[in-house]
Amino acid sequence: MAQIDLGGGTTVRTFPAPPRGFDPMTAGPAELSKYGFPSRPEDAEQLNSYNRLFGLMKNNFTYIEPTFEVNPGRRHITSSSHERSTGRIAPDVAPVTEVSPIWSGAAVFPPAGQSFRWIAGDWTIPNLHKVATTGQTYHCDIWIGIDGDPSVASQDLCQVGVQMNVTQHGDALSLNCSAFCGWYPGPEATMNLPVTFGDTVSAVICTTGAGATEATIFMRNLTQGVATSFILHAGMYSNGSPVSLVGDSALWVVGRPIIGPATSLLADYVQLFFSGAVAVSYSPDGSISQVADGGTQTYINMRYTFITPAPGVLSYGVLVAPQVVECIFADSGSIDPL
């Protein structure tokens, strides 16, 4: 198992590629562990989710050994977003709205005494459209993650997804798309898993829950028939203390990243749907668990900067169905200093 240093104490360990025809539905515990797959759960509802997530991997998939390129100037969370919260939302109340300067989508929270151990989601990478200012780059990131919601205590964020940008030069558009992962406040890193506009991807993050310092991440490109997996080890906070999972929120997000000292302009992605949006929480001893559907608790609307009164929404989060979350583009916003 190779180990890759991403800096800031954050490391990645990779798995050997499973043999062609490998079937997670029938493989034994030792085989699953060797190739980076979680154990099959005993609970019937969770087993159904497991089968949906990993069943397609047994046919016509090429496994990519991941490589990484660190992007130290890009972030997806800030201390300011934590300071402006709406208060923790209990999982048994009607859906409510959160407001963020950089995120739109949905969040769920575990029952008292439990923490999230894994999250999953699928989406089709949308096309990006003509921009308002020639020569200016517009950004859009799509990801799932555990921790980091501004209404709860965690200051970390373990995430995996796709980042995109578009720049217009005359009548020509320059478009870029890449897979990425990160465990904030550690660095973000792009990955060599092939992705492009119009592809359907599926991502899963698996952990041992509260206190975990490692997460096993799976990402598949269903359109191109490629997949990868690896273990991401959390790094250190600036004061030298180790980062570990809290497990107090699970997120499905379309956002605009923070690049250097400012938030970026949001690219016009028009519309996106997360499907299969589920997260599972456990009690500390693992004896009690609960599935949380992403479209049932909290939706997040991205508004203009909190520095001045917010004049409008940039991107909407919509709870469409229990496991379906929609995000809708409204406006690109402005480049706001933090």
N, C-alpha and C positions, 0 to 999 in steps of 0.2 A: 504494500500500500504506500504510494508516493505521498510526500508531504510538501506543500507549497506555502511559502511565507508571503502573506499579503501586506505585512507591515502593521504596526500598532498592536502587536500581539495576536493579530488575527491570522489563522492558518487554515489551510484546506488539506484534507486527506482524500485521495481518490481510491476507487475500487477497481479491481480487474473487470474486464468486460465479461458478462455471462456468456456461456456458449449459445450458439444459434439454436433456437427452439426452446430456450429456457422458459419454464412456465411457473410464475410466482404462485399460481393457484394450487400446484401440486408439489412444489419444492419443499424439502425439509427445513427445519430451523437453521441448521448449519449452513446450508446452501444460501438461504435468504440472507443470513448475516454476512457471508463471504462476499456476496455481490451487492450489498448495500440496501437490501429490502427489509422493511419492518416485518415483525412476526404477524401472522394472520390473527386478527382478534377473534375472540370467542362469541362476543355479543352479536346477535343476528343482524341488527341494524348496521353496526359498524362493519361487519363482514360484507354486507351488501355494498357499502361504500368502498371497501378495500377491493372487492372484485371489480367494481366499475373502474376504479383508479388504475389498477395494475393488470387487469385482464387482457387489455390490448397489447401489452408488452411482449406477449409470447409469440406474436406473429409479425413478420416482416418489419422488424425494427433493427436499425443499425445503432450500436452503442458507441458513443463518442467519448474518448478519454478527455476530460475537460482540461483546458488551459485558461489562464486568467490574465487580464490586464487591469491594473489598479487605476482608478480615477479619483485621485485624492481631493479634487476640487468640487465634486458633486455630492450633494446630501439630499435626504428626503425627510428630515425632521429637524426642528430647531427648538431651543429653549423657549423662544417666544411663543411657539405654537402650544407649548405646555402651559404657559402662563394665562392663556385665554381659553378656558375650558367651560363647558356647559354643565359640569357636574356629572358624576358617574351615573350611568343609566342601568337600572336593574333589569335583568333579562326577562322578567315576567310582566313588564308594562307595555303599553301600546308604543308603536314605533315613534321616535322623536327625531329631531334634526340636530346635527352638530354643524358648526361652521368652521372652516379652515381656510387659511390663505394659500395653501398648496395642495390640498387633497380634496377629492370627491369620491363617493362610493358608499361603502357600508362598513359597519363595525358591529361585532357582537361581544358579549361579556359572559364569563362563566358564572355558574351559581356560587354562592358563598362557600368558601372552603375548598374550591376546586381551581385548577389552572389548566390552560390549554396545552395540549401536547402535540396536536397536529392540525393542519389546515390544508385545504385543497381548493382548486378552482381551475376552470377552463375558460378560454376566450379566443376569439378570432382577431388577429392583429388588424386594426383598421387602417385604411389609407389616410394619408395626411393631405390637406388641400392648400390651395393658393393662400399666400400670406399677405398681410397688409403693407408691410414695409420691405422693399427690395433690399437685399443684402443683410437683413436681420434674420437670425436663426430662432426658430420657434421649437419648443420641446414638448414631449408628452411621454410620460412613464406609466406603465401598467404593471401592477404587482399585487401579490398577496403577502401577508406578513403576520407575525405574532408579536405583540407588545407595541407600545408607542402611541396608542390613542391618547389625545391630549386631555381626556376627561378622567384618566386614571393615573396611577402612581409611576408606572414603569418609565424609565428614561432610555431604554434600549429599543431596538427594532430589528428583528430578524426577517429578511425579505428576499424574494426572488421574483423576477419578472422580465419585462421587455422595455427597453428605452428607445425612443425614436426622436428624430429631429428633421426639420425641413427648412431650407433656405431657398429663396427665389432670386434668380439673376435674370432680369429681363423676362422672357416668356418661359425660361427653363427652371424646373424645380430640382434641387439637390436633396435627395432623401437618404436617410440612414436608419438602420434598425439593428439592434443587437440584444442578446440576452444578458442579464446581469444578476448579481446577488450581492448581499452585504449584511453585516450585523452592526448596526450603528451603536456607538459612535465610531466603530471601525470603518475602514475604507470600503467604498463601493468598488466592485470589479466586474468588468464585462467578461463574457464567456464565449468560447468558440462553438457553441451549439448553433447550427445554422437556423436563422429565423428571417422572415421577410414579410412584407405587407400582404395580407390575405391568408397567411398561414393560421391554422388553429393549433394552439398550444395548451398543454396541461401542466400544472405545477403542484407539488406537494412539499410541505415542510413537516418533518417528524422530529420530535424531541422527547425527553423524559419528563417534561413539565417544569414546574417551579424549581429554580436552582440549577437548571441545565446550562452547561457552558458549550455544548455541542448540538448541532442540528444536522440531520441527514436531509439533503435536498434532492428532489427528483424533478426533472423537467423533460417533457416530451414535445416534439414537434410532430403532431399527428399527420399533418399534410405531407411533410417530407419523409416521414418514417424514420426519424432519428431521436435518440434519447440520451440523457446523461444523468449521473448521480454522483454525489460526493458528500463528505462531512465538513461542515463549516464550523470552525472553533471561534468563539467570541474572543475579542481582544480585551483591551484595558481602557478604563476611563482616564481622563487627563490627569487625575490625581494618583494614578497608579493602581487603583483598585480594580479587581477583575469584573468584567461584564458577565452577568448571568441572566437567564430567562426569568421573568416574573410570571408570564402566562395570563395576564389580566385583560387582554383584548386580542381579537383576531380581526383582520382587515382585508378588504378587497378594494383596491384604490386605482383610480386614474388621477395622476397628479402632474404638477410642474415641478421640476427639481430646483434646488438651490445650487447655483453655480457660482463659486467664488463668494463674493460678499452680497449677492442679490438673488432674489427669485427670478426665474426665467419667464419669458412669454410662453403662454400655453398654445400649442399647435392645434389647429382645427381638425379634430379627429371625428367629428360629426356625432358618432354614437358607438357605444360598445356595450356588450352584454357579458357578464361573468355567469357561467352556468356551473352546476355541480359545486356551488359555493357552500362548503360545510367545514366546521371545525369541531374538534372533540376535546372535551375537558375531563379531567380525572381528579379524584380525591388524592391526597398525598400518598396513601398506600396502594393506590390503583384499584381498589375494590369497587369504587363507584365511578361511573362515567356518564356523560351526557353529550348528545350530539346537538350542536347549535347550527341552525340553518342561517346562511348569510343574509337572507332577505327578510328577516323577521324582527329585528330590534331597532337599529339606528341607521339613518341615512345621513351622509355627509355632503354638504354643499360647499363648493369652493367659491369664496368671495374675494373681492379686492383686499388689499393690505389692511391690516388692523390699525395701522399707524394713523390713518384718517378714517372718517366715517365711510363705511363700505357702500359704494353706490350701486352695486349690482352683483349678480352671480356670474362666475366664469364657467362653471361646470356643475351640473346637477347630479346627485345620486338618487336613484329611484329603486324602491323595493318592489320588484315586479311579482315575484313568487317566492315560496320558502327558500329555494336554492338558486334563485336568479336575481342578479343585481344589474341594473342598467345605469350607465353614465352618459350624459348628454352634454355636448359642447355648447357654450353660449357666447363666450368672448375670450380674447387672448389675454386681457389684463394689461399690466404694465410691469416693467422691470423695477422692482421695489428693493431698495437697500434694507438690510436687516438692522 
